[in-house]
C-alpha cells in the first residue's frame, strides 16, 4: 500500500495541474472520485497543497490526507501524508519525464504507528523506477521492538521487491524472499525465534494478503509439555486464520496436526497424529510419578474444546515399572504388584476416553515380569491424563 501512495499522489497532482486554474485558494477539485481542497499556483511553476479528509488507496482508506507539490511541468517533487490504522504515512518522490517514461527518483515512504493494532511498527523504504509504465523497485525494512497485535518482540522484516503492472493487475516480485524474524511470540505459549516467510515468488498484491505463508520456530515454552521445533502455514480467511501443514516436535517424537481455523478464543476441533513419542516422557506427564517405561508410541488424539479422545500404541517391546500399588492391592495380587515393578511388555496401549466416561484413561499391558517371571495381561487405570491434556490445550487456545 505504501508503495502506491507516491504514484497515486503524483497522479492527483498531475490531474490538478491539468485544470485551467493558474492560482487557486481553497478550490474544490474532483480527482478520480476524490474531492480535493487545493491552494497554490500552477503556472509558471507548480507550488500547491491539496487536502482531503478521506483518500482510498486500493482497499485502504487514509484519513486527513495532505499532498504538497512543487516544481515544474518537467519535474515535480511531491509528498503525501495520511493516517491509517493509528499510523502516520508519509511518502515523497521526484518525478521527471524521460522520453515516453515517467520516472521516480529519490522516492521514499515511511510508516510510523504509535497507536492501534500496529503500534510500535516503523517502516522505511526507498523507491526507484518508472511510474508509467509502473515498474518500481522498493528496498528497506520494517521493524518493531514490540508488536502487540502478534504478541511479538524484536520483529525485523527486510524488504527488497519489485512492483509492476501486469495485465492490469499490480504484481509483486520479491528480489529476495520476504522473511520476517522475531525474537519471540509471547502469550501463554512462547514461540522462540519464529520466522514467517511471507513471499518468495511473484504474486499479485490482492493475492498476497490472502496467500498462505510459512511459519516455523525453534521451540515453544510455557506449556505442561515442552515443544520443540515446528512449522505450519498460516492464511487469513474471513473471520479468522487457517492453520495447515502444522508439525512440531514433542515428547521425543513428532506431531502432525490436521488443518483447522482459529476464530476467536479456544481450540477448534482437529486431530493430532503422533509418531515416535517417548513412552518415558508420556508417562511422566500422565502417570504422576507412579509409572515409568521405555519404548516409542504412535497414535491419534482428537481435540474438540479439549481432548475428546486419544489412542496410543507402542511400536514394539519395552519396559514398564509401576510403583506404589502394593498398598492398594489385596494379598492375592501382591505377586502381580511385584511383577509390575519391573515388567517387559510386548504389547502396550494407552487409551483416553471421551469426557463423561470412567475410567478417563487406561494403560493396557501384556508381557512378563523380570524379577517375578509371570506372564500378565493387565489394565491399569490412570488419573490426571485428561487434566494435563486439558490444561495444555486450553493454554494453546489462548
Secondary structure, DSSP 8 states (H G I E B T S, - for coil): -HHHHHHHHHHHHHHHHTSS-SEEEEEEEEETTEEEEEEEE-SSSEEEEEEEEEEEETTEEEEEEEEEEEE-SSEEEEEEEEEETTEEEEEEEEEEEETTEEEEEEEEEEEEESSSTTTTEEEEEEEEEEEETEEEEEEEEEEEEEEGGGTEEEEEEEEEEEEEEETTEEEEEESS-EEEE-SEEESSSEEES-EEEEESS-EEHHHHHTS-EEEEESEEESSSS-EEEEEEEEEEETTEEEEEEEEEEETTEEEEE--EEE-SSS--SEEEEEEEEEHHHHHHHHSTTSEEE-SEEEEEEEESSSEEEEEEEESS-EEEEE-S-GGGS-GGGHHHHHHHTSEEEEEEEEEE--TT-SSSEEEEEEEEESSS--EEEEEEEESSHHHHHHHHHHHHH-
